Amino acid sequence: MPATDAELDIRSEPPARRHEMIFETYEKLGPGRGFILINDHDPKPLYYQFEAEHKGEFTWDYIEQGPTDWRVRIGKP
């Protein structure tokens, strides 16, 4: 994981805005780049959305899995 990965902390964002922010951040990534998503619950539904919309075009690596915070590195291969 590059030390330069930006963090996107969505814990204080309204739920209706969260996925939009995440996908906007993802779309701005260059190849080989990623960001750290910080969330207050397991973002597994988000993984399924990425899998449906960007199959084979993203990486997903858990860094922390609760119990209060989840950190996932989302990247572009």
Distance bins in CASP14 RR format, pairs under 12 A and 6 or more apart:
PFRMAT RR
TARGET T0000
AUTHOR 0000-0000-0000
RMODE 2
METHOD distances of the structure
MODEL  1
1 7 0 0 0 0 0 1 0 0 0 0 0
1 32 0 0 0 0 0 1 0 0 0 0 0
1 33 0 0 0 0 0 1 0 0 0 0 0
1 34 0 0 0 0 1 0 0 0 0 0 0
1 35 0 0 0 0 0 1 0 0 0 0 0
1 36 0 0 0 0 1 0 0 0 0 0 0
1 59 0 0 0 0 0 1 0 0 0 0 0
1 61 1 0 0 1 0 0 0 0 0 0 0
1 62 0 0 0 0 0 1 0 0 0 0 0
1 63 1 0 0 1 0 0 0 0 0 0 0
1 71 0 0 0 0 0 1 0 0 0 0 0
1 72 0 0 0 0 0 1 0 0 0 0 0
1 73 1 0 1 0 0 0 0 0 0 0 0
1 74 0 0 0 0 0 1 0 0 0 0 0
1 75 0 0 0 0 1 0 0 0 0 0 0
2 29 0 0 0 0 0 1 0 0 0 0 0
2 32 0 0 0 0 1 0 0 0 0 0 0
2 33 1 0 0 1 0 0 0 0 0 0 0
2 34 1 0 0 1 0 0 0 0 0 0 0
2 35 0 0 0 0 0 1 0 0 0 0 0
2 36 0 0 0 0 0 1 0 0 0 0 0
2 73 0 0 0 0 1 0 0 0 0 0 0
2 75 0 0 0 0 0 1 0 0 0 0 0
3 34 0 0 0 0 0 1 0 0 0 0 0
3 36 0 0 0 0 0 1 0 0 0 0 0
4 29 0 0 0 0 0 1 0 0 0 0 0
4 32 0 0 0 0 0 1 0 0 0 0 0
4 33 0 0 0 0 1 0 0 0 0 0 0
4 34 0 0 0 0 1 0 0 0 0 0 0
4 35 0 0 0 0 0 1 0 0 0 0 0
4 36 0 0 0 0 0 1 0 0 0 0 0
5 25 0 0 0 0 0 1 0 0 0 0 0
5 29 0 0 0 0 1 0 0 0 0 0 0
5 32 0 0 0 0 0 1 0 0 0 0 0
5 33 1 0 0 1 0 0 0 0 0 0 0
5 34 1 0 1 0 0 0 0 0 0 0 0
5 35 1 0 1 0 0 0 0 0 0 0 0
5 36 1 0 1 0 0 0 0 0 0 0 0
5 37 0 0 0 0 0 1 0 0 0 0 0
5 38 0 0 0 0 0 1 0 0 0 0 0
5 59 0 0 0 0 0 1 0 0 0 0 0
5 61 0 0 0 0 0 1 0 0 0 0 0
5 63 0 0 0 0 1 0 0 0 0 0 0
5 71 0 0 0 0 0 1 0 0 0 0 0
5 72 0 0 0 0 0 1 0 0 0 0 0
5 73 1 0 0 1 0 0 0 0 0 0 0
5 74 0 0 0 0 1 0 0 0 0 0 0
5 75 0 0 0 0 1 0 0 0 0 0 0
5 76 0 0 0 0 0 1 0 0 0 0 0
6 25 1 0 0 1 0 0 0 0 0 0 0
6 26 0 0 0 0 0 1 0 0 0 0 0
6 28 0 0 0 0 1 0 0 0 0 0 0
6 29 0 0 0 0 1 0 0 0 0 0 0
6 33 0 0 0 0 1 0 0 0 0 0 0
6 34 1 0 0 1 0 0 0 0 0 0 0
6 35 1 0 1 0 0 0 0 0 0 0 0
6 36 1 0 0 1 0 0 0 0 0 0 0
6 37 0 0 0 0 0 1 0 0 0 0 0
6 38 0 0 0 0 0 1 0 0 0 0 0
6 73 0 0 0 0 0 1 0 0 0 0 0
6 74 0 0 0 0 0 1 0 0 0 0 0
6 75 0 0 0 0 0 1 0 0 0 0 0
7 25 0 0 0 0 0 1 0 0 0 0 0
7 34 0 0 0 0 0 1 0 0 0 0 0
7 35 1 0 0 1 0 0 0 0 0 0 0
7 36 1 0 1 0 0 0 0 0 0 0 0
7 37 0 0 0 0 1 0 0 0 0 0 0
7 38 1 0 1 0 0 0 0 0 0 0 0
7 39 0 0 0 0 0 1 0 0 0 0 0
7 63 0 0 0 0 0 1 0 0 0 0 0
7 64 0 0 0 0 0 1 0 0 0 0 0
7 69 0 0 0 0 0 1 0 0 0 0 0
7 71 0 0 0 0 1 0 0 0 0 0 0
7 72 0 0 0 0 0 1 0 0 0 0 0
7 73 0 0 0 0 0 1 0 0 0 0 0
7 74 0 0 0 0 0 1 0 0 0 0 0
8 17 0 0 0 0 0 1 0 0 0 0 0
8 18 0 0 0 0 1 0 0 0 0 0 0
8 19 0 0 0 0 0 1 0 0 0 0 0
8 20 0 0 0 0 0 1 0 0 0 0 0
8 21 1 0 0 1 0 0 0 0 0 0 0
8 22 1 0 0 1 0 0 0 0 0 0 0
8 23 0 0 0 0 0 1 0 0 0 0 0
8 24 0 0 0 0 1 0 0 0 0 0 0
8 25 1 0 1 0 0 0 0 0 0 0 0
8 26 0 0 0 0 1 0 0 0 0 0 0
8 28 0 0 0 0 0 1 0 0 0 0 0
8 29 0 0 0 0 0 1 0 0 0 0 0
8 34 0 0 0 0 1 0 0 0 0 0 0
8 35 1 0 1 0 0 0 0 0 0 0 0
8 36 1 0 0 1 0 0 0 0 0 0 0
8 37 1 0 1 0 0 0 0 0 0 0 0
8 38 1 0 0 1 0 0 0 0 0 0 0
8 39 0 0 0 0 1 0 0 0 0 0 0
8 43 0 0 0 0 0 1 0 0 0 0 0
8 46 0 0 0 0 0 1 0 0 0 0 0
8 71 0 0 0 0 0 1 0 0 0 0 0
8 72 0 0 0 0 1 0 0 0 0 0 0
8 73 0 0 0 0 0 1 0 0 0 0 0
8 74 0 0 0 0 1 0 0 0 0 0 0
8 75 0 0 0 0 0 1 0 0 0 0 0
9 18 0 0 0 0 0 1 0 0 0 0 0
9 21 0 0 0 0 0 1 0 0 0 0 0
9 22 0 0 0 0 0 1 0 0 0 0 0
9 25 0 0 0 0 0 1 0 0 0 0 0
9 35 0 0 0 0 0 1 0 0 0 0 0
9 36 0 0 0 0 1 0 0 0 0 0 0
9 37 0 0 0 0 1 0 0 0 0 0 0
9 38 1 0 1 0 0 0 0 0 0 0 0
9 39 0 0 0 0 1 0 0 0 0 0 0
9 40 0 0 0 0 1 0 0 0 0 0 0
9 69 0 0 0 0 1 0 0 0 0 0 0
9 70 0 0 0 0 0 1 0 0 0 0 0
9 71 0 0 0 0 1 0 0 0 0 0 0
9 72 0 0 0 0 0 1 0 0 0 0 0
10 16 0 0 0 0 0 1 0 0 0 0 0
10 17 0 0 0 0 1 0 0 0 0 0 0
10 18 1 0 1 0 0 0 0 0 0 0 0
10 19 0 0 0 0 1 0 0 0 0 0 0
10 20 0 0 0 0 0 1 0 0 0 0 0
10 21 1 0 0 1 0 0 0 0 0 0 0
10 22 1 0 0 1 0 0 0 0 0 0 0
10 23 0 0 0 0 0 1 0 0 0 0 0
10 24 0 0 0 0 0 1 0 0 0 0 0
10 25 0 0 0 0 1 0 0 0 0 0 0
10 35 0 0 0 0 0 1 0 0 0 0 0
10 36 0 0 0 0 0 1 0 0 0 0 0
10 37 1 0 0 1 0 0 0 0 0 0 0
10 38 1 0 0 1 0 0 0 0 0 0 0
10 39 1 0 1 0 0 0 0 0 0 0 0
10 40 0 0 0 0 1 0 0 0 0 0 0
10 41 0 0 0 0 0 1 0 0 0 0 0
10 43 0 0 0 0 1 0 0 0 0 0 0
10 46 0 0 0 0 1 0 0 0 0 0 0
10 69 0 0 0 0 0 1 0 0 0 0 0
10 70 0 0 0 0 0 1 0 0 0 0 0
10 71 0 0 0 0 0 1 0 0 0 0 0
10 72 0 0 0 0 0 1 0 0 0 0 0
10 74 0 0 0 0 0 1 0 0 0 0 0
11 18 0 0 0 0 1 0 0 0 0 0 0
11 21 0 0 0 0 0 1 0 0 0 0 0
11 37 0 0 0 0 0 1 0 0 0 0 0
11 38 1 0 0 1 0 0 0 0 0 0 0
11 39 1 0 0 1 0 0 0 0 0 0 0
11 40 1 0 1 0 0 0 0 0 0 0 0
11 41 0 0 0 0 1 0 0 0 0 0 0
11 43 0 0 0 0 0 1 0 0 0 0 0
11 68 0 0 0 0 1 0 0 0 0 0 0
11 69 1 0 0 1 0 0 0 0 0 0 0
11 70 0 0 0 0 1 0 0 0 0 0 0
11 71 0 0 0 0 0 1 0 0 0 0 0
12 18 0 0 0 0 0 1 0 0 0 0 0
12 21 0 0 0 0 0 1 0 0 0 0 0
12 38 0 0 0 0 0 1 0 0 0 0 0
12 39 0 0 0 0 0 1 0 0 0 0 0
12 40 0 0 0 0 1 0 0 0 0 0 0
13 19 0 0 0 0 0 1 0 0 0 0 0
13 20 0 0 0 0 1 0 0 0 0 0 0
13 21 1 0 0 1 0 0 0 0 0 0 0
13 22 0 0 0 0 1 0 0 0 0 0 0
13 25 0 0 0 0 0 1 0 0 0 0 0
13 37 0 0 0 0 0 1 0 0 0 0 0
13 38 0 0 0 0 0 1 0 0 0 0 0
13 39 0 0 0 0 1 0 0 0 0 0 0
13 40 0 0 0 0 0 1 0 0 0 0 0
14 20 0 0 0 0 0 1 0 0 0 0 0
14 21 0 0 0 0 0 1 0 0 0 0 0
15 21 0 0 0 0 0 1 0 0 0 0 0
15 22 0 0 0 0 0 1 0 0 0 0 0
15 39 0 0 0 0 0 1 0 0 0 0 0
15 40 0 0 0 0 0 1 0 0 0 0 0
15 41 0 0 0 0 0 1 0 0 0 0 0
15 43 0 0 0 0 0 1 0 0 0 0 0
15 45 0 0 0 0 0 1 0 0 0 0 0
15 46 0 0 0 0 0 1 0 0 0 0 0
17 23 0 0 0 0 0 1 0 0 0 0 0
17 24 0 0 0 0 0 1 0 0 0 0 0
18 24 0 0 0 0 0 1 0 0 0 0 0
18 25 0 0 0 0 0 1 0 0 0 0 0
18 37 0 0 0 0 1 0 0 0 0 0 0
18 38 0 0 0 0 0 1 0 0 0 0 0
18 39 1 0 0 1 0 0 0 0 0 0 0
18 40 0 0 0 0 0 1 0 0 0 0 0
18 41 0 0 0 0 0 1 0 0 0 0 0
18 43 0 0 0 0 1 0 0 0 0 0 0
18 45 0 0 0 0 0 1 0 0 0 0 0
18 46 0 0 0 0 1 0 0 0 0 0 0
18 49 0 0 0 0 0 1 0 0 0 0 0
19 25 0 0 0 0 0 1 0 0 0 0 0
19 26 0 0 0 0 0 1 0 0 0 0 0
19 37 0 0 0 0 0 1 0 0 0 0 0
19 39 0 0 0 0 0 1 0 0 0 0 0
19 43 0 0 0 0 1 0 0 0 0 0 0
19 45 0 0 0 0 1 0 0 0 0 0 0
19 46 1 0 0 1 0 0 0 0 0 0 0
19 47 0 0 0 0 0 1 0 0 0 0 0
19 48 0 0 0 0 0 1 0 0 0 0 0
19 49 1 0 0 1 0 0 0 0 0 0 0
19 50 0 0 0 0 0 1 0 0 0 0 0
19 53 0 0 0 0 0 1 0 0 0 0 0
20 26 0 0 0 0 0 1 0 0 0 0 0
20 27 0 0 0 0 0 1 0 0 0 0 0
20 46 0 0 0 0 0 1 0 0 0 0 0
20 49 0 0 0 0 0 1 0 0 0 0 0
21 27 0 0 0 0 0 1 0 0 0 0 0
21 28 0 0 0 0 0 1 0 0 0 0 0
21 35 0 0 0 0 0 1 0 0 0 0 0
21 37 0 0 0 0 1 0 0 0 0 0 0
21 38 0 0 0 0 0 1 0 0 0 0 0
21 39 0 0 0 0 0 1 0 0 0 0 0
21 46 0 0 0 0 0 1 0 0 0 0 0
21 74 0 0 0 0 0 1 0 0 0 0 0
22 28 0 0 0 0 0 1 0 0 0 0 0
22 29 0 0 0 0 0 1 0 0 0 0 0
22 34 0 0 0 0 0 1 0 0 0 0 0
22 35 0 0 0 0 1 0 0 0 0 0 0
22 36 0 0 0 0 0 1 0 0 0 0 0
22 37 1 0 0 1 0 0 0 0 0 0 0
22 38 0 0 0 0 0 1 0 0 0 0 0
22 39 0 0 0 0 1 0 0 0 0 0 0
22 43 0 0 0 0 1 0 0 0 0 0 0
22 45 0 0 0 0 0 1 0 0 0 0 0
22 46 1 0 0 1 0 0 0 0 0 0 0
22 47 0 0 0 0 0 1 0 0 0 0 0
22 49 0 0 0 0 1 0 0 0 0 0 0
22 50 0 0 0 0 1 0 0 0 0 0 0
22 53 0 0 0 0 0 1 0 0 0 0 0
22 54 0 0 0 0 0 1 0 0 0 0 0
22 58 0 0 0 0 0 1 0 0 0 0 0
22 60 0 0 0 0 0 1 0 0 0 0 0
22 72 0 0 0 0 1 0 0 0 0 0 0
22 74 1 0 0 1 0 0 0 0 0 0 0
22 75 0 0 0 0 0 1 0 0 0 0 0
23 29 0 0 0 0 0 1 0 0 0 0 0
23 35 0 0 0 0 0 1 0 0 0 0 0
23 37 0 0 0 0 0 1 0 0 0 0 0
23 46 0 0 0 0 1 0 0 0 0 0 0
23 49 0 0 0 0 1 0 0 0 0 0 0
23 50 0 0 0 0 1 0 0 0 0 0 0
23 53 0 0 0 0 1 0 0 0 0 0 0
23 54 0 0 0 0 1 0 0 0 0 0 0
23 58 0 0 0 0 0 1 0 0 0 0 0
23 74 0 0 0 0 1 0 0 0 0 0 0
24 35 0 0 0 0 0 1 0 0 0 0 0
25 33 0 0 0 0 0 1 0 0 0 0 0
25 34 0 0 0 0 1 0 0 0 0 0 0
25 35 1 0 1 0 0 0 0 0 0 0 0
25 36 0 0 0 0 0 1 0 0 0 0 0
25 37 0 0 0 0 1 0 0 0 0 0 0
25 38 0 0 0 0 0 1 0 0 0 0 0
25 46 0 0 0 0 0 1 0 0 0 0 0
25 58 0 0 0 0 0 1 0 0 0 0 0
25 74 0 0 0 0 1 0 0 0 0 0 0
25 75 0 0 0 0 1 0 0 0 0 0 0
25 76 0 0 0 0 0 1 0 0 0 0 0
26 33 0 0 0 0 1 0 0 0 0 0 0
26 34 0 0 0 0 1 0 0 0 0 0 0
26 35 1 0 0 1 0 0 0 0 0 0 0
26 37 0 0 0 0 1 0 0 0 0 0 0
26 46 0 0 0 0 0 1 0 0 0 0 0
26 49 0 0 0 0 0 1 0 0 0 0 0
26 50 1 0 0 1 0 0 0 0 0 0 0
26 53 0 0 0 0 1 0 0 0 0 0 0
26 54 1 0 0 1 0 0 0 0 0 0 0
26 57 0 0 0 0 1 0 0 0 0 0 0
26 58 1 0 0 1 0 0 0 0 0 0 0
26 59 0 0 0 0 0 1 0 0 0 0 0
26 60 0 0 0 0 0 1 0 0 0 0 0
26 72 0 0 0 0 0 1 0 0 0 0 0
26 73 0 0 0 0 0 1 0 0 0 0 0
26 74 1 0 0 1 0 0 0 0 0 0 0
26 75 1 0 0 1 0 0 0 0 0 0 0
26 76 1 0 0 1 0 0 0 0 0 0 0
27 33 0 0 0 0 0 1 0 0 0 0 0
27 34 0 0 0 0 0 1 0 0 0 0 0
27 35 0 0 0 0 0 1 0 0 0 0 0
27 50 0 0 0 0 0 1 0 0 0 0 0
27 53 0 0 0 0 0 1 0 0 0 0 0
27 54 0 0 0 0 1 0 0 0 0 0 0
27 57 0 0 0 0 0 1 0 0 0 0 0
27 58 0 0 0 0 0 1 0 0 0 0 0
27 74 0 0 0 0 0 1 0 0 0 0 0
27 75 0 0 0 0 0 1 0 0 0 0 0
27 76 0 0 0 0 1 0 0 0 0 0 0
28 34 0 0 0 0 1 0 0 0 0 0 0
28 35 0 0 0 0 1 0 0 0 0 0 0
28 74 0 0 0 0 0 1 0 0 0 0 0
28 75 0 0 0 0 0 1 0 0 0 0 0
28 76 0 0 0 0 1 0 0 0 0 0 0
29 35 1 0 0 1 0 0 0 0 0 0 0
29 54 0 0 0 0 0 1 0 0 0 0 0
29 57 0 0 0 0 0 1 0 0 0 0 0
29 58 0 0 0 0 1 0 0 0 0 0 0
29 59 0 0 0 0 0 1 0 0 0 0 0
29 73 0 0 0 0 0 1 0 0 0 0 0
29 74 0 0 0 0 1 0 0 0 0 0 0
29 75 1 0 0 1 0 0 0 0 0 0 0
29 76 1 0 1 0 0 0 0 0 0 0 0
29 77 0 0 0 0 0 1 0 0 0 0 0
30 57 0 0 0 0 0 1 0 0 0 0 0
30 58 0 0 0 0 0 1 0 0 0 0 0
30 75 0 0 0 0 1 0 0 0 0 0 0
30 76 1 0 1 0 0 0 0 0 0 0 0
30 77 0 0 0 0 0 1 0 0 0 0 0
31 57 0 0 0 0 0 1 0 0 0 0 0
31 58 0 0 0 0 0 1 0 0 0 0 0
31 59 0 0 0 0 0 1 0 0 0 0 0
31 75 0 0 0 0 1 0 0 0 0 0 0
31 76 1 0 1 0 0 0 0 0 0 0 0
31 77 1 0 0 1 0 0 0 0 0 0 0
32 57 0 0 0 0 0 1 0 0 0 0 0
32 58 0 0 0 0 0 1 0 0 0 0 0
32 59 0 0 0 0 1 0 0 0 0 0 0
32 73 0 0 0 0 0 1 0 0 0 0 0
32 74 0 0 0 0 0 1 0 0 0 0 0
32 75 1 0 0 1 0 0 0 0 0 0 0
32 76 1 0 1 0 0 0 0 0 0 0 0
32 77 1 0 0 1 0 0 0 0 0 0 0
33 58 0 0 0 0 0 1 0 0 0 0 0
33 59 0 0 0 0 0 1 0 0 0 0 0
33 73 0 0 0 0 0 1 0 0 0 0 0
33 74 0 0 0 0 0 1 0 0 0 0 0
33 75 1 0 0 1 0 0 0 0 0 0 0
33 76 1 0 0 1 0 0 0 0 0 0 0
33 77 0 0 0 0 0 1 0 0 0 0 0
34 58 0 0 0 0 1 0 0 0 0 0 0
34 59 1 0 0 1 0 0 0 0 0 0 0
34 60 0 0 0 0 0 1 0 0 0 0 0
34 61 0 0 0 0 1 0 0 0 0 0 0
34 63 0 0 0 0 0 1 0 0 0 0 0
34 72 0 0 0 0 0 1 0 0 0 0 0
34 73 1 0 0 1 0 0 0 0 0 0 0
34 74 1 0 0 1 0 0 0 0 0 0 0
34 75 1 1 0 0 0 0 0 0 0 0 0
34 76 1 0 0 1 0 0 0 0 0 0 0
34 77 0 0 0 0 0 1 0 0 0 0 0
35 58 0 0 0 0 0 1 0 0 0 0 0
35 59 0 0 0 0 0 1 0 0 0 0 0
35 60 0 0 0 0 0 1 0 0 0 0 0
35 61 0 0 0 0 0 1 0 0 0 0 0
35 63 0 0 0 0 0 1 0 0 0 0 0
35 71 0 0 0 0 0 1 0 0 0 0 0
35 72 0 0 0 0 1 0 0 0 0 0 0
35 73 1 0 0 1 0 0 0 0 0 0 0
35 74 1 0 0 1 0 0 0 0 0 0 0
35 75 1 0 0 1 0 0 0 0 0 0 0
35 76 0 0 0 0 0 1 0 0 0 0 0
36 43 0 0 0 0 0 1 0 0 0 0 0
36 60 0 0 0 0 0 1 0 0 0 0 0
36 61 0 0 0 0 1 0 0 0 0 0 0
36 62 0 0 0 0 0 1 0 0 0 0 0
36 63 1 0 0 1 0 0 0 0 0 0 0
36 64 0 0 0 0 1 0 0 0 0 0 0
36 69 0 0 0 0 0 1 0 0 0 0 0
36 70 0 0 0 0 0 1 0 0 0 0 0
36 71 1 0 1 0 0 0 0 0 0 0 0
36 72 1 0 0 1 0 0 0 0 0 0 0
36 73 1 0 1 0 0 0 0 0 0 0 0
36 74 0 0 0 0 1 0 0 0 0 0 0
36 75 0 0 0 0 1 0 0 0 0 0 0
37 43 1 0 0 1 0 0 0 0 0 0 0
37 46 1 0 0 1 0 0 0 0 0 0 0
37 47 0 0 0 0 0 1 0 0 0 0 0
37 50 0 0 0 0 0 1 0 0 0 0 0
37 58 0 0 0 0 0 1 0 0 0 0 0
37 60 0 0 0 0 1 0 0 0 0 0 0
37 61 0 0 0 0 0 1 0 0 0 0 0
37 62 0 0 0 0 0 1 0 0 0 0 0
37 63 0 0 0 0 1 0 0 0 0 0 0
37 64 0 0 0 0 0 1 0 0 0 0 0
37 69 0 0 0 0 0 1 0 0 0 0 0
37 70 1 0 0 1 0 0 0 0 0 0 0
37 71 1 0 0 1 0 0 0 0 0 0 0
37 72 1 0 1 0 0 0 0 0 0 0 0
37 73 1 0 0 1 0 0 0 0 0 0 0
37 74 1 0 1 0 0 0 0 0 0 0 0
37 75 0 0 0 0 1 0 0 0 0 0 0
38 63 0 0 0 0 1 0 0 0 0 0 0
38 64 0 0 0 0 1 0 0 0 0 0 0
38 66 0 0 0 0 0 1 0 0 0 0 0
38 68 0 0 0 0 0 1 0 0 0 0 0
38 69 1 0 0 1 0 0 0 0 0 0 0
38 70 1 0 0 1 0 0 0 0 0 0 0
38 71 1 0 1 0 0 0 0 0 0 0 0
38 72 0 0 0 0 1 0 0 0 0 0 0
38 73 0 0 0 0 0 1 0 0 0 0 0
38 74 0 0 0 0 0 1 0 0 0 0 0
39 45 0 0 0 0 0 1 0 0 0 0 0
39 46 0 0 0 0 1 0 0 0 0 0 0
39 47 0 0 0 0 0 1 0 0 0 0 0
39 62 0 0 0 0 0 1 0 0 0 0 0
39 63 0 0 0 0 0 1 0 0 0 0 0
39 64 0 0 0 0 1 0 0 0 0 0 0
39 65 0 0 0 0 0 1 0 0 0 0 0
39 66 0 0 0 0 1 0 0 0 0 0 0
39 68 0 0 0 0 0 1 0 0 0 0 0
39 69 1 0 0 1 0 0 0 0 0 0 0
39 70 1 0 1 0 0 0 0 0 0 0 0
39 71 1 0 0 1 0 0 0 0 0 0 0
39 72 1 0 0 1 0 0 0 0 0 0 0
39 74 0 0 0 0 0 1 0 0 0 0 0
40 64 0 0 0 0 0 1 0 0 0 0 0
40 66 0 0 0 0 1 0 0 0 0 0 0
40 67 0 0 0 0 0 1 0 0 0 0 0
40 68 1 0 0 1 0 0 0 0 0 0 0
40 69 1 0 0 1 0 0 0 0 0 0 0
40 70 1 0 0 1 0 0 0 0 0 0 0
40 71 0 0 0 0 0 1 0 0 0 0 0
41 65 0 0 0 0 0 1 0 0 0 0 0
41 66 0 0 0 0 1 0 0 0 0 0 0
41 67 0 0 0 0 0 1 0 0 0 0 0
41 68 0 0 0 0 1 0 0 0 0 0 0
41 69 0 0 0 0 1 0 0 0 0 0 0
41 70 1 0 0 1 0 0 0 0 0 0 0
41 72 0 0 0 0 0 1 0 0 0 0 0
42 48 0 0 0 0 0 1 0 0 0 0 0
42 60 0 0 0 0 0 1 0 0 0 0 0
42 62 0 0 0 0 1 0 0 0 0 0 0
42 64 0 0 0 0 0 1 0 0 0 0 0
42 65 1 0 0 1 0 0 0 0 0 0 0
42 66 1 0 0 1 0 0 0 0 0 0 0
42 67 0 0 0 0 0 1 0 0 0 0 0
42 68 0 0 0 0 0 1 0 0 0 0 0
42 69 0 0 0 0 0 1 0 0 0 0 0
42 70 1 0 1 0 0 0 0 0 0 0 0
42 71 0 0 0 0 0 1 0 0 0 0 0
42 72 0 0 0 0 1 0 0 0 0 0 0
43 49 0 0 0 0 1 0 0 0 0 0 0
43 50 0 0 0 0 1 0 0 0 0 0 0
43 60 0 0 0 0 1 0 0 0 0 0 0
43 62 0 0 0 0 1 0 0 0 0 0 0
43 64 0 0 0 0 0 1 0 0 0 0 0
43 65 0 0 0 0 0 1 0 0 0 0 0
43 66 0 0 0 0 0 1 0 0 0 0 0
43 69 0 0 0 0 0 1 0 0 0 0 0
43 70 1 0 0 1 0 0 0 0 0 0 0
43 71 0 0 0 0 1 0 0 0 0 0 0
43 72 1 0 0 1 0 0 0 0 0 0 0
43 73 0 0 0 0 0 1 0 0 0 0 0
43 74 0 0 0 0 1 0 0 0 0 0 0
44 50 0 0 0 0 0 1 0 0 0 0 0
44 51 0 0 0 0 0 1 0 0 0 0 0
44 60 0 0 0 0 1 0 0 0 0 0 0
44 62 0 0 0 0 0 1 0 0 0 0 0
44 65 0 0 0 0 0 1 0 0 0 0 0
44 70 0 0 0 0 1 0 0 0 0 0 0
44 72 0 0 0 0 1 0 0 0 0 0 0
45 51 0 0 0 0 0 1 0 0 0 0 0
45 52 0 0 0 0 0 1 0 0 0 0 0
46 52 0 0 0 0 0 1 0 0 0 0 0
46 53 0 0 0 0 0 1 0 0 0 0 0
46 54 0 0 0 0 0 1 0 0 0 0 0
46 58 0 0 0 0 0 1 0 0 0 0 0
46 60 0 0 0 0 1 0 0 0 0 0 0
46 70 0 0 0 0 0 1 0 0 0 0 0
46 72 0 0 0 0 1 0 0 0 0 0 0
46 74 0 0 0 0 1 0 0 0 0 0 0
47 53 0 0 0 0 0 1 0 0 0 0 0
47 54 0 0 0 0 0 1 0 0 0 0 0
47 55 0 0 0 0 0 1 0 0 0 0 0
47 58 0 0 0 0 1 0 0 0 0 0 0
47 59 0 0 0 0 0 1 0 0 0 0 0
47 60 1 0 1 0 0 0 0 0 0 0 0
47 61 0 0 0 0 0 1 0 0 0 0 0
47 62 0 0 0 0 1 0 0 0 0 0 0
47 70 0 0 0 0 0 1 0 0 0 0 0
47 72 0 0 0 0 1 0 0 0 0 0 0
47 74 0 0 0 0 1 0 0 0 0 0 0
48 54 0 0 0 0 0 1 0 0 0 0 0
48 55 0 0 0 0 0 1 0 0 0 0 0
48 58 0 0 0 0 0 1 0 0 0 0 0
48 60 0 0 0 0 0 1 0 0 0 0 0
49 55 0 0 0 0 0 1 0 0 0 0 0
49 58 0 0 0 0 0 1 0 0 0 0 0
49 60 0 0 0 0 0 1 0 0 0 0 0
49 74 0 0 0 0 0 1 0 0 0 0 0
50 56 0 0 0 0 1 0 0 0 0 0 0
50 57 0 0 0 0 1 0 0 0 0 0 0
50 58 1 0 1 0 0 0 0 0 0 0 0
50 59 0 0 0 0 1 0 0 0 0 0 0
50 60 1 0 0 1 0 0 0 0 0 0 0
50 72 0 0 0 0 0 1 0 0 0 0 0
50 74 1 0 0 1 0 0 0 0 0 0 0
50 75 0 0 0 0 1 0 0 0 0 0 0
50 76 0 0 0 0 0 1 0 0 0 0 0
51 57 0 0 0 0 1 0 0 0 0 0 0
51 58 0 0 0 0 1 0 0 0 0 0 0
51 59 0 0 0 0 0 1 0 0 0 0 0
51 60 0 0 0 0 1 0 0 0 0 0 0
51 74 0 0 0 0 0 1 0 0 0 0 0
52 58 0 0 0 0 0 1 0 0 0 0 0
54 60 0 0 0 0 0 1 0 0 0 0 0
54 74 0 0 0 0 1 0 0 0 0 0 0
54 75 0 0 0 0 1 0 0 0 0 0 0
54 76 0 0 0 0 1 0 0 0 0 0 0
54 77 0 0 0 0 0 1 0 0 0 0 0
56 75 0 0 0 0 0 1 0 0 0 0 0
56 76 0 0 0 0 1 0 0 0 0 0 0
56 77 1 0 0 1 0 0 0 0 0 0 0
57 74 0 0 0 0 0 1 0 0 0 0 0
57 75 0 0 0 0 1 0 0 0 0 0 0
57 76 1 0 0 1 0 0 0 0 0 0 0
57 77 1 0 0 1 0 0 0 0 0 0 0
58 72 0 0 0 0 0 1 0 0 0 0 0
58 73 0 0 0 0 0 1 0 0 0 0 0
58 74 1 0 0 1 0 0 0 0 0 0 0
58 75 1 0 1 0 0 0 0 0 0 0 0
58 76 1 0 0 1 0 0 0 0 0 0 0
58 77 1 0 0 1 0 0 0 0 0 0 0
59 72 0 0 0 0 1 0 0 0 0 0 0
59 73 1 0 0 1 0 0 0 0 0 0 0
59 74 1 0 0 1 0 0 0 0 0 0 0
59 75 1 0 1 0 0 0 0 0 0 0 0
59 76 1 0 0 1 0 0 0 0 0 0 0
59 77 1 0 1 0 0 0 0 0 0 0 0
60 70 0 0 0 0 0 1 0 0 0 0 0
60 71 0 0 0 0 0 1 0 0 0 0 0
60 72 1 0 0 1 0 0 0 0 0 0 0
60 73 1 0 0 1 0 0 0 0 0 0 0
60 74 1 0 0 1 0 0 0 0 0 0 0
60 75 1 0 0 1 0 0 0 0 0 0 0
60 76 0 0 0 0 0 1 0 0 0 0 0
60 77 0 0 0 0 0 1 0 0 0 0 0
61 70 0 0 0 0 0 1 0 0 0 0 0
61 71 0 0 0 0 1 0 0 0 0 0 0
61 72 1 0 0 1 0 0 0 0 0 0 0
61 73 1 0 1 0 0 0 0 0 0 0 0
61 74 0 0 0 0 1 0 0 0 0 0 0
61 75 0 0 0 0 1 0 0 0 0 0 0
61 77 0 0 0 0 0 1 0 0 0 0 0
62 69 0 0 0 0 0 1 0 0 0 0 0
62 70 1 0 0 1 0 0 0 0 0 0 0
62 71 1 0 0 1 0 0 0 0 0 0 0
62 72 1 0 1 0 0 0 0 0 0 0 0
62 73 0 0 0 0 1 0 0 0 0 0 0
62 74 0 0 0 0 0 1 0 0 0 0 0
63 69 0 0 0 0 1 0 0 0 0 0 0
63 70 0 0 0 0 1 0 0 0 0 0 0
63 71 1 0 1 0 0 0 0 0 0 0 0
63 72 1 0 0 1 0 0 0 0 0 0 0
63 73 1 0 1 0 0 0 0 0 0 0 0
63 74 0 0 0 0 0 1 0 0 0 0 0
64 70 1 0 0 1 0 0 0 0 0 0 0
64 71 1 0 1 0 0 0 0 0 0 0 0
64 72 0 0 0 0 1 0 0 0 0 0 0
64 73 0 0 0 0 0 1 0 0 0 0 0
65 71 0 0 0 0 1 0 0 0 0 0 0
65 72 0 0 0 0 1 0 0 0 0 0 0
66 72 0 0 0 0 0 1 0 0 0 0 0
END
